[in-house]
Amino acid sequence: MGKAKVNMVIRFLKGMQAEKVNVLGDEETQKDNELIQKVIEDIELFYEAELEG
């Protein structure tokens, strides 16, 4: 996956976190957003070389 795609996926997931908070509230989405954050971190680690280049 190219750098642009990786960044697009990460931006999408971060936007989804924000949208969940806007729609459902902070308390309702805390666990979901923690899981999404773990996915973001996993993607960043997996594609670390591509993101730096």
N, C-alpha and C positions, 0 to 999 in steps of 0.2 A: 504494500500500500504506500502510496506516495505521501510526502510531507503535507501537501495541501489537503489530501483526504483525511489524514490523521487529525490535523488541526480542525477540519470541518466536523468530524465526529465528536471531538472534545468540546467544541463550541456548542454543538447540538445538545450534548449531555448536560453541559452547564446551564444552557437555556431551559432544558427540561426541569432541572432542579429549581430554578427560579420560578418557572410557571407553576410547578406543584405548590410552592410556598404561596404564590399569589392566589391560587384557586382553593387550596385546602387548608392553608395556614401552616405556621411553622411547626407546631406540635404534632399535627397529623402526618407531616411528611419527614420528620426527623430521621426515622429508620430508613425510609426509602432513599433519602438524600445521602445518608451515610453509605449505603450500598452503591449508589451511583458514583459517589466520590471514589470508592474503592475500584470501581471499573475504570474510571478516568486515570487513576494512579497506575493501574495495571497496564493500560494502553500506553501511557507515557513511558513506563519502564520497558515494555516490550519493543516499542518503536523509538527508543532513546537515540540511537545512532541516526535514524532518519530525521528526527526532529532537530538535531544539532547541525546536520549538514545542509 
